Amino acid sequence: MPIEQTLSLIKPDGVARGLIGDVIGRFEKHGLKIRAMKMLHLSLDQAQAFYAVHQERPFYDSLTQFMSSGPIVAMILEGENAIRVNRDLMGATDYRQADPGTIRADFARDIEANIVHGSDAPGTAKAEIAFFFNALEQV
Ligand code: CMP
């Protein structure tokens, strides 16, 4: 199985609700290694740039305001099939459709404020990692 890297974000709701340790614990328990990590507070411009792929969607303004509303934690996760493993641990975007035991099923109560973000494919993982981390910040 391929060793991959993926970007994980703990969103403002996850940080505000004190879920950083719980989320990271799930990653580590399932074999994902943290190769870089930082806390930051995105500006609205930065949130708009990160989610530019969604700019035509009706939820874009609300999403980018939410993502710039408070601190987040950004991480590079690495492991076998890390993109898939991370997405399986997160659960579906809509917490009502997320499998029991996933992060979103256990903690999210809103489709937008859904605790975590994870890259969805190798190409987006590469671009999203480069958005948050330069080479010196990666272990
Ligand atoms: P994320 O995995 O970060 O990718 C895009 C984000 O847009 C998603 O999680 C949600 O936070 C948000 N999102 C997706 N669909 C909707 C929706 N229908 N309404 C509001 N927000 C959404």
Backbone and ligand atoms as CSV (ligand in chain L), in Angstrom:
chain,resi,resn,atom,element,x,y,z
A,1,MET,N,N,0.853,-1.198,0.000
A,1,MET,CA,C,0.000,0.000,0.000
A,1,MET,C,C,0.889,1.250,0.000
A,2,PRO,N,N,0.487,2.275,-0.727
A,2,PRO,CA,C,1.342,3.467,-0.841
A,2,PRO,C,C,1.395,4.272,0.455
A,3,ILE,N,N,2.596,4.811,0.745
A,3,ILE,CA,C,2.701,5.782,1.843
A,3,ILE,C,C,2.307,7.132,1.260
A,4,GLU,N,N,1.311,7.748,1.845
A,4,GLU,CA,C,0.808,9.043,1.362
A,4,GLU,C,C,0.907,10.086,2.463
A,5,GLN,N,N,0.834,11.336,2.016
A,5,GLN,CA,C,0.640,12.452,2.943
A,5,GLN,C,C,-0.688,13.123,2.609
A,6,THR,N,N,-1.329,13.649,3.635
A,6,THR,CA,C,-2.582,14.363,3.435
A,6,THR,C,C,-2.649,15.537,4.393
A,7,LEU,N,N,-3.446,16.541,4.031
A,7,LEU,CA,C,-3.627,17.679,4.935
A,7,LEU,C,C,-4.868,17.467,5.789
A,8,SER,N,N,-4.723,17.700,7.077
A,8,SER,CA,C,-5.855,17.683,7.999
A,8,SER,C,C,-5.979,19.047,8.660
A,9,LEU,N,N,-7.199,19.544,8.748
A,9,LEU,CA,C,-7.481,20.761,9.521
A,9,LEU,C,C,-8.469,20.425,10.626
A,10,ILE,N,N,-8.189,20.917,11.838
A,10,ILE,CA,C,-9.217,20.940,12.876
A,10,ILE,C,C,-9.812,22.338,12.800
A,11,LYS,N,N,-11.080,22.406,12.462
A,11,LYS,CA,C,-11.748,23.679,12.142
A,11,LYS,C,C,-12.025,24.488,13.433
A,12,PRO,N,N,-12.444,25.753,13.259
A,12,PRO,CA,C,-12.661,26.601,14.447
A,12,PRO,C,C,-13.598,25.990,15.492
A,13,ASP,N,N,-14.594,25.243,15.043
A,13,ASP,CA,C,-15.507,24.636,16.031
A,13,ASP,C,C,-14.807,23.536,16.826
A,14,GLY,N,N,-13.939,22.769,16.156
A,14,GLY,CA,C,-13.219,21.705,16.852
A,14,GLY,C,C,-12.249,22.255,17.883
A,15,VAL,N,N,-11.564,23.342,17.514
A,15,VAL,CA,C,-10.626,23.980,18.451
A,15,VAL,C,C,-11.408,24.589,19.620
A,16,ALA,N,N,-12.477,25.350,19.306
A,16,ALA,CA,C,-13.246,26.039,20.352
A,16,ALA,C,C,-13.879,25.046,21.331
A,17,ARG,N,N,-14.234,23.877,20.841
A,17,ARG,CA,C,-14.901,22.887,21.707
A,17,ARG,C,C,-13.921,21.972,22.428
A,18,GLY,N,N,-12.623,22.241,22.292
A,18,GLY,CA,C,-11.632,21.466,23.041
A,18,GLY,C,C,-11.445,20.054,22.522
A,19,LEU,N,N,-11.545,19.894,21.199
A,19,LEU,CA,C,-11.468,18.550,20.622
A,19,LEU,C,C,-10.128,18.232,19.959
A,20,ILE,N,N,-9.129,19.132,20.106
A,20,ILE,CA,C,-7.842,18.911,19.428
A,20,ILE,C,C,-7.245,17.562,19.848
A,21,GLY,N,N,-7.158,17.330,21.131
A,21,GLY,CA,C,-6.528,16.108,21.621
A,21,GLY,C,C,-7.276,14.863,21.183
A,22,ASP,N,N,-8.590,14.916,21.219
A,22,ASP,CA,C,-9.385,13.754,20.819
A,22,ASP,C,C,-9.165,13.429,19.346
A,23,VAL,N,N,-9.186,14.482,18.504
A,23,VAL,CA,C,-9.018,14.256,17.061
A,23,VAL,C,C,-7.622,13.701,16.773
A,24,ILE,N,N,-6.595,14.331,17.338
A,24,ILE,CA,C,-5.228,13.867,17.077
A,24,ILE,C,C,-5.038,12.448,17.623
A,25,GLY,N,N,-5.631,12.163,18.756
A,25,GLY,CA,C,-5.536,10.819,19.323
A,25,GLY,C,C,-6.083,9.755,18.373
A,26,ARG,N,N,-7.164,10.088,17.701
A,26,ARG,CA,C,-7.732,9.128,16.739
A,26,ARG,C,C,-6.774,8.894,15.578
A,27,PHE,N,N,-6.155,9.971,15.100
A,27,PHE,CA,C,-5.198,9.804,13.997
A,27,PHE,C,C,-4.045,8.894,14.431
A,28,GLU,N,N,-3.477,9.198,15.583
A,28,GLU,CA,C,-2.308,8.430,16.034
A,28,GLU,C,C,-2.675,6.969,16.311
A,29,LYS,N,N,-3.841,6.771,16.889
A,29,LYS,CA,C,-4.287,5.409,17.210
A,29,LYS,C,C,-4.434,4.555,15.958
A,30,HIS,N,N,-4.732,5.210,14.838
A,30,HIS,CA,C,-4.930,4.474,13.591
A,30,HIS,C,C,-3.714,4.545,12.672
A,31,GLY,N,N,-2.553,4.830,13.245
A,31,GLY,CA,C,-1.303,4.686,12.503
A,31,GLY,C,C,-0.870,5.869,11.669
A,32,LEU,N,N,-1.598,6.979,11.741
A,32,LEU,CA,C,-1.177,8.158,10.984
A,32,LEU,C,C,-0.133,8.923,11.792
A,33,LYS,N,N,0.967,9.267,11.135
A,33,LYS,CA,C,2.045,10.025,11.792
A,33,LYS,C,C,1.884,11.503,11.473
A,34,ILE,N,N,2.132,12.356,12.477
A,34,ILE,CA,C,2.071,13.803,12.253
A,34,ILE,C,C,3.436,14.275,11.803
A,35,ARG,N,N,3.522,14.788,10.578
A,35,ARG,CA,C,4.797,15.228,10.005
A,35,ARG,C,C,4.979,16.742,10.085
A,36,ALA,N,N,3.908,17.465,10.383
A,36,ALA,CA,C,3.971,18.922,10.589
A,36,ALA,C,C,2.676,19.315,11.276
A,37,MET,N,N,2.761,20.389,12.095
A,37,MET,CA,C,1.535,20.818,12.782
A,37,MET,C,C,1.684,22.262,13.228
A,38,LYS,N,N,0.616,23.046,13.088
A,38,LYS,CA,C,0.616,24.410,13.641
A,38,LYS,C,C,-0.811,24.888,13.865
A,39,MET,N,N,-0.934,25.850,14.790
A,39,MET,CA,C,-2.211,26.534,14.993
A,39,MET,C,C,-2.116,27.887,14.323
A,40,LEU,N,N,-3.178,28.280,13.640
A,40,LEU,CA,C,-3.194,29.595,12.981
A,40,LEU,C,C,-4.632,30.073,12.859
A,41,HIS,N,N,-4.771,31.369,12.605
A,41,HIS,CA,C,-6.091,31.971,12.440
A,41,HIS,C,C,-6.135,32.553,11.032
A,42,LEU,N,N,-6.882,31.898,10.140
A,42,LEU,CA,C,-6.952,32.352,8.749
A,42,LEU,C,C,-7.666,33.690,8.650
A,43,SER,N,N,-7.181,34.559,7.760
A,43,SER,CA,C,-7.945,35.751,7.387
A,43,SER,C,C,-9.060,35.301,6.440
A,44,LEU,N,N,-10.017,36.184,6.206
A,44,LEU,CA,C,-11.085,35.845,5.253
A,44,LEU,C,C,-10.483,35.595,3.870
A,45,ASP,N,N,-9.538,36.411,3.454
A,45,ASP,CA,C,-8.881,36.228,2.148
A,45,ASP,C,C,-8.228,34.854,2.048
A,46,GLN,N,N,-7.549,34.447,3.115
A,46,GLN,CA,C,-6.874,33.144,3.096
A,46,GLN,C,C,-7.891,31.992,3.042
A,47,ALA,N,N,-8.984,32.132,3.795
A,47,ALA,CA,C,-10.016,31.088,3.762
A,47,ALA,C,C,-10.651,31.021,2.367
A,48,GLN,N,N,-10.850,32.164,1.750
A,48,GLN,CA,C,-11.415,32.195,0.394
A,48,GLN,C,C,-10.461,31.527,-0.598
A,49,ALA,N,N,-9.170,31.762,-0.424
A,49,ALA,CA,C,-8.186,31.150,-1.328
A,49,ALA,C,C,-8.151,29.633,-1.118
A,50,PHE,N,N,-8.175,29.199,0.137
A,50,PHE,CA,C,-8.107,27.759,0.407
A,50,PHE,C,C,-9.311,27.026,-0.186
A,51,TYR,N,N,-10.488,27.637,-0.074
A,51,TYR,CA,C,-11.711,26.983,-0.543
A,51,TYR,C,C,-12.154,27.507,-1.912
A,52,ALA,N,N,-11.219,28.044,-2.704
A,52,ALA,CA,C,-11.565,28.636,-4.010
A,52,ALA,C,C,-12.325,27.654,-4.909
A,53,VAL,N,N,-12.029,26.368,-4.763
A,53,VAL,CA,C,-12.702,25.359,-5.579
A,53,VAL,C,C,-14.223,25.373,-5.360
A,54,HIS,N,N,-14.647,25.889,-4.209
A,54,HIS,CA,C,-16.085,25.925,-3.880
A,54,HIS,C,C,-16.713,27.297,-4.127
A,55,GLN,N,N,-16.017,28.193,-4.864
A,55,GLN,CA,C,-16.496,29.584,-4.888
A,55,GLN,C,C,-17.853,29.765,-5.560
A,56,GLU,N,N,-18.272,28.808,-6.379
A,56,GLU,CA,C,-19.602,28.926,-7.006
A,56,GLU,C,C,-20.700,28.310,-6.135
A,57,ARG,N,N,-20.321,27.680,-5.038
A,57,ARG,CA,C,-21.325,26.973,-4.227
A,57,ARG,C,C,-22.057,27.968,-3.325
A,58,PRO,N,N,-23.326,27.683,-3.041
A,58,PRO,CA,C,-24.124,28.625,-2.226
A,58,PRO,C,C,-23.575,28.815,-0.815
A,59,PHE,N,N,-22.799,27.840,-0.336
A,59,PHE,CA,C,-22.306,27.927,1.043
A,59,PHE,C,C,-20.927,28.573,1.153
A,60,TYR,N,N,-20.379,29.066,0.027
A,60,TYR,CA,C,-18.999,29.561,0.020
A,60,TYR,C,C,-18.778,30.728,0.997
A,61,ASP,N,N,-19.658,31.725,0.966
A,61,ASP,CA,C,-19.470,32.896,1.848
A,61,ASP,C,C,-19.544,32.485,3.315
A,62,SER,N,N,-20.547,31.701,3.614
A,62,SER,CA,C,-20.719,31.262,4.999
A,62,SER,C,C,-19.536,30.393,5.442
A,63,LEU,N,N,-19.111,29.490,4.560
A,63,LEU,CA,C,-17.996,28.591,4.886
A,63,LEU,C,C,-16.708,29.373,5.148
A,64,THR,N,N,-16.413,30.340,4.296
A,64,THR,CA,C,-15.149,31.065,4.445
A,64,THR,C,C,-15.190,32.008,5.660
A,65,GLN,N,N,-16.385,32.533,5.967
A,65,GLN,CA,C,-16.505,33.329,7.200
A,65,GLN,C,C,-16.298,32.444,8.430
A,66,PHE,N,N,-16.906,31.276,8.388
A,66,PHE,CA,C,-16.731,30.333,9.500
A,66,PHE,C,C,-15.267,29.932,9.655
A,67,MET,N,N,-14.603,29.616,8.544
A,67,MET,CA,C,-13.214,29.131,8.624
A,67,MET,C,C,-12.244,30.218,9.069
A,68,SER,N,N,-12.660,31.483,8.969
A,68,SER,CA,C,-11.806,32.580,9.437
A,68,SER,C,C,-12.304,33.150,10.770
A,69,SER,N,N,-13.211,32.435,11.434
A,69,SER,CA,C,-13.828,32.960,12.658
A,69,SER,C,C,-13.020,32.673,13.924
A,70,GLY,N,N,-12.002,31.825,13.826
A,70,GLY,CA,C,-11.225,31.485,15.019
A,70,GLY,C,C,-10.057,30.609,14.636
A,71,PRO,N,N,-9.211,30.282,15.622
A,71,PRO,CA,C,-8.031,29.477,15.303
A,71,PRO,C,C,-8.373,28.073,14.806
A,72,ILE,N,N,-7.482,27.574,13.979
A,72,ILE,CA,C,-7.574,26.200,13.484
A,72,ILE,C,C,-6.230,25.519,13.735
A,73,VAL,N,N,-6.213,24.206,13.619
A,73,VAL,CA,C,-4.956,23.449,13.667
A,73,VAL,C,C,-4.778,22.766,12.314
A,74,ALA,N,N,-3.614,22.992,11.698
A,74,ALA,CA,C,-3.288,22.351,10.417
A,74,ALA,C,C,-2.215,21.306,10.655
A,75,MET,N,N,-2.364,20.155,10.020
A,75,MET,CA,C,-1.399,19.057,10.177
A,75,MET,C,C,-1.147,18.369,8.847
A,76,ILE,N,N,0.076,17.873,8.689
A,76,ILE,CA,C,0.344,16.902,7.627
A,76,ILE,C,C,0.333,15.526,8.267
A,77,LEU,N,N,-0.538,14.663,7.785
A,77,LEU,CA,C,-0.600,13.279,8.258
A,77,LEU,C,C,0.044,12.379,7.222
A,78,GLU,N,N,0.779,11.378,7.689
A,78,GLU,CA,C,1.454,10.464,6.769
A,78,GLU,C,C,1.206,9.029,7.193
A,79,GLY,N,N,1.034,8.165,6.209
A,79,GLY,CA,C,0.867,6.740,6.494
A,79,GLY,C,C,0.393,6.000,5.257
A,80,GLU,N,N,0.215,4.690,5.401
A,80,GLU,CA,C,-0.309,3.899,4.286
A,80,GLU,C,C,-1.729,4.358,3.989
A,81,ASN,N,N,-1.982,4.692,2.740
A,81,ASN,CA,C,-3.312,5.159,2.317
A,81,ASN,C,C,-3.838,6.276,3.215
A,82,ALA,N,N,-2.977,7.212,3.567
A,82,ALA,CA,C,-3.345,8.237,4.548
A,82,ALA,C,C,-4.578,9.046,4.130
A,83,ILE,N,N,-4.728,9.290,2.840
A,83,ILE,CA,C,-5.881,10.090,2.396
A,83,ILE,C,C,-7.184,9.356,2.725
A,84,ARG,N,N,-7.233,8.077,2.381
A,84,ARG,CA,C,-8.433,7.266,2.630
A,84,ARG,C,C,-8.633,7.053,4.139
A,85,VAL,N,N,-7.544,6.721,4.838
A,85,VAL,CA,C,-7.653,6.454,6.281
A,85,VAL,C,C,-8.199,7.694,6.997
A,86,ASN,N,N,-7.662,8.872,6.641
A,86,ASN,CA,C,-8.124,10.108,7.277
A,86,ASN,C,C,-9.595,10.352,6.970
A,87,ARG,N,N,-9.993,10.149,5.719
A,87,ARG,CA,C,-11.394,10.402,5.360
A,87,ARG,C,C,-12.325,9.405,6.046
A,88,ASP,N,N,-11.863,8.163,6.188
A,88,ASP,CA,C,-12.686,7.184,6.911
A,88,ASP,C,C,-12.830,7.573,8.388
A,89,LEU,N,N,-11.754,8.099,8.977
A,89,LEU,CA,C,-11.836,8.517,10.386
A,89,LEU,C,C,-12.735,9.740,10.551
A,90,MET,N,N,-12.737,10.643,9.536
A,90,MET,CA,C,-13.578,11.854,9.620
A,90,MET,C,C,-15.056,11.518,9.484
A,91,GLY,N,N,-15.403,10.618,8.546
A,91,GLY,CA,C,-16.803,10.356,8.226
A,91,GLY,C,C,-17.310,11.337,7.188
A,92,ALA,N,N,-18.532,11.122,6.729
A,92,ALA,CA,C,-19.116,11.934,5.654
A,92,ALA,C,C,-19.208,13.402,6.062
A,93,THR,N,N,-19.150,14.280,5.031
A,93,THR,CA,C,-19.254,15.733,5.266
A,93,THR,C,C,-20.473,16.063,6.122
A,94,ASP,N,N,-21.599,15.461,5.763
A,94,ASP,CA,C,-22.838,15.674,6.529
A,94,ASP,C,C,-22.849,14.681,7.690
A,95,TYR,N,N,-22.724,15.192,8.899
A,95,TYR,CA,C,-22.609,14.320,10.084
A,95,TYR,C,C,-23.776,13.343,10.207
A,96,ARG,N,N,-24.928,13.693,9.599
A,96,ARG,CA,C,-26.101,12.810,9.700
A,96,ARG,C,C,-25.914,11.555,8.861
A,97,GLN,N,N,-24.967,11.631,7.894
A,97,GLN,CA,C,-24.684,10.461,7.051
A,97,GLN,C,C,-23.353,9.803,7.418
A,98,ALA,N,N,-22.689,10.314,8.421
A,98,ALA,CA,C,-21.379,9.768,8.803
A,98,ALA,C,C,-21.555,8.462,9.575
A,99,ASP,N,N,-20.654,7.512,9.314
A,99,ASP,CA,C,-20.715,6.223,10.010
A,99,ASP,C,C,-20.499,6.419,11.515
A,100,PRO,N,N,-21.185,5.608,12.322
A,100,PRO,CA,C,-20.982,5.685,13.773
A,100,PRO,C,C,-19.508,5.503,14.124
A,101,GLY,N,N,-19.051,6.253,15.106
A,101,GLY,CA,C,-17.664,6.130,15.544
A,101,GLY,C,C,-16.708,7.045,14.815
A,102,THR,N,N,-17.181,7.716,13.750
A,102,THR,CA,C,-16.317,8.671,13.058
A,102,THR,C,C,-16.328,10.014,13.801
A,103,ILE,N,N,-15.334,10.837,13.481
A,103,ILE,CA,C,-15.204,12.138,14.162
A,103,ILE,C,C,-16.470,12.974,13.971
A,104,ARG,N,N,-16.939,13.045,12.739
A,104,ARG,CA,C,-18.119,13.894,12.491
A,104,ARG,C,C,-19.383,13.306,13.108
A,105,ALA,N,N,-19.538,11.982,13.060
A,105,ALA,CA,C,-20.720,11.380,13.694
A,105,ALA,C,C,-20.695,11.632,15.197
A,106,ASP,N,N,-19.519,11.548,15.784
A,106,ASP,CA,C,-19.425,11.683,17.241
A,106,ASP,C,C,-19.552,13.137,17.702
A,107,PHE,N,N,-19.063,14.105,16.892
A,107,PHE,CA,C,-18.958,15.474,17.409
A,107,PHE,C,C,-19.704,16.537,16.617
A,108,ALA,N,N,-19.862,16.377,15.291
A,108,ALA,CA,C,-20.443,17.474,14.504
A,108,ALA,C,C,-21.957,17.544,14.700
A,109,ARG,N,N,-22.475,18.755,14.682
A,109,ARG,CA,C,-23.914,18.970,14.778
A,109,ARG,C,C,-24.379,19.901,13.664
A,110,ASP,N,N,-23.520,20.099,12.662
A,110,ASP,CA,C,-23.795,21.067,11.611
A,110,ASP,C,C,-23.009,20.618,10.369
A,111,ILE,N,N,-23.594,20.766,9.174
A,111,ILE,CA,C,-22.902,20.314,7.958
A,111,ILE,C,C,-21.686,21.185,7.649
A,112,GLU,N,N,-21.734,22.448,8.065
A,112,GLU,CA,C,-20.612,23.364,7.793
A,112,GLU,C,C,-19.567,23.282,8.917
A,113,ALA,N,N,-20.004,23.432,10.136
A,113,ALA,CA,C,-19.091,23.328,11.282
A,113,ALA,C,C,-18.963,21.834,11.600
A,114,ASN,N,N,-18.123,21.162,10.817
A,114,ASN,CA,C,-18.050,19.696,10.903
A,114,ASN,C,C,-16.682,19.224,11.406
A,115,ILE,N,N,-16.070,20.046,12.261
A,115,ILE,CA,C,-14.900,19.685,13.086
A,115,ILE,C,C,-13.584,19.575,12.326
A,116,VAL,N,N,-13.600,18.858,11.195
A,116,VAL,CA,C,-12.337,18.577,10.494
A,116,VAL,C,C,-12.484,18.735,8.992
A,117,HIS,N,N,-11.351,18.956,8.356
A,117,HIS,CA,C,-11.235,18.903,6.894
A,117,HIS,C,C,-10.110,17.943,6.568
A,118,GLY,N,N,-10.254,17.203,5.473
A,118,GLY,CA,C,-9.172,16.342,4.998
A,118,GLY,C,C,-9.119,16.344,3.491
A,119,SER,N,N,-7.924,16.321,2.937
A,119,SER,CA,C,-7.763,16.301,1.478
A,119,SER,C,C,-8.491,15.093,0.890
A,120,ASP,N,N,-8.991,15.262,-0.354
A,120,ASP,CA,C,-9.804,14.190,-0.936
A,120,ASP,C,C,-9.099,13.357,-2.005
A,121,ALA,N,N,-7.876,13.743,-2.402
A,121,ALA,CA,C,-7.176,13.014,-3.467
A,121,ALA,C,C,-5.703,13.434,-3.440
A,122,PRO,N,N,-4.815,12.643,-4.078
A,122,PRO,CA,C,-3.385,12.982,-4.039
A,122,PRO,C,C,-3.072,14.389,-4.552
A,123,GLY,N,N,-3.710,14.811,-5.620
A,123,GLY,CA,C,-3.435,16.141,-6.173
A,123,GLY,C,C,-3.840,17.255,-5.221
A,124,THR,N,N,-5.019,17.117,-4.627
A,124,THR,CA,C,-5.460,18.154,-3.684
A,124,THR,C,C,-4.623,18.103,-2.404
A,125,ALA,N,N,-4.204,16.897,-2.006
A,125,ALA,CA,C,-3.354,16.798,-0.811
A,125,ALA,C,C,-2.064,17.591,-1.020
A,126,LYS,N,N,-1.452,17.414,-2.179
A,126,LYS,CA,C,-0.194,18.116,-2.459
A,126,LYS,C,C,-0.403,19.635,-2.428
A,127,ALA,N,N,-1.463,20.096,-3.089
A,127,ALA,CA,C,-1.735,21.534,-3.154
A,127,ALA,C,C,-2.101,22.085,-1.765
A,128,GLU,N,N,-2.891,21.341,-1.011
A,128,GLU,CA,C,-3.324,21.823,0.307
A,128,GLU,C,C,-2.169,21.832,1.310
A,129,ILE,N,N,-1.285,20.833,1.212
A,129,ILE,CA,C,-0.096,20.836,2.079
A,129,ILE,C,C,0.760,22.053,1.768
A,130,ALA,N,N,0.955,22.339,0.491
A,130,ALA,CA,C,1.784,23.486,0.090
A,130,ALA,C,C,1.134,24.811,0.495
A,131,PHE,N,N,-0.191,24.840,0.610
A,131,PHE,CA,C,-0.884,26.057,1.038
A,131,PHE,C,C,-0.506,26.408,2.479
A,132,PHE,N,N,-0.340,25.393,3.325
A,132,PHE,CA,C,-0.116,25.640,4.756
A,132,PHE,C,C,1.335,25.509,5.213
A,133,PHE,N,N,2.132,24.702,4.516
A,133,PHE,CA,C,3.471,24.392,5.036
A,133,PHE,C,C,4.536,24.573,3.967
A,134,ASN,N,N,5.651,25.206,4.353
A,134,ASN,CA,C,6.803,25.233,3.452
A,134,ASN,C,C,7.718,24.055,3.809
A,135,ALA,N,N,8.759,23.859,3.007
A,135,ALA,CA,C,9.603,22.668,3.154
A,135,ALA,C,C,10.258,22.608,4.537
A,136,LEU,N,N,10.658,23.758,5.091
A,136,LEU,CA,C,11.341,23.781,6.391
A,136,LEU,C,C,10.432,23.345,7.538
A,137,GLU,N,N,9.129,23.459,7.342
A,137,GLU,CA,C,8.181,23.115,8.409
A,137,GLU,C,C,7.800,21.650,8.408
A,138,GLN,N,N,8.292,20.900,7.432
A,138,GLN,CA,C,7.901,19.495,7.312
A,138,GLN,C,C,9.021,18.599,7.832
A,139,VAL,N,N,8.689,17.716,8.767
A,139,VAL,CA,C,9.679,16.830,9.364
A,139,VAL,C,C,9.901,15.628,8.448
L,1,CMP,P1,P,-14.817,20.232,3.991
L,1,CMP,O1,O,-14.488,18.788,4.000
L,1,CMP,O2,O,-13.890,21.183,4.637
L,1,CMP,O3,O,-15.046,20.693,2.469
L,1,CMP,C1,C,-15.873,21.762,2.113
L,1,CMP,C2,C,-16.682,22.252,3.255
L,1,CMP,O4,O,-17.832,22.969,2.880
L,1,CMP,C3,C,-17.235,21.081,4.046
L,1,CMP,O5,O,-16.229,20.405,4.712
L,1,CMP,C4,C,-18.256,21.784,4.916
L,1,CMP,O6,O,-17.621,22.485,5.996
L,1,CMP,C5,C,-18.789,22.780,3.915
L,1,CMP,N1,N,-20.006,22.298,3.263
L,1,CMP,C6,C,-20.134,21.307,2.391
L,1,CMP,N2,N,-21.403,21.155,1.997
L,1,CMP,C7,C,-22.088,22.097,2.633
L,1,CMP,C8,C,-23.437,22.466,2.635
L,1,CMP,N3,N,-24.336,21.831,1.886
L,1,CMP,N4,N,-23.791,23.493,3.417
L,1,CMP,C9,C,-22.860,24.150,4.151
L,1,CMP,N5,N,-21.556,23.839,4.183
L,1,CMP,C10,C,-21.177,22.817,3.437
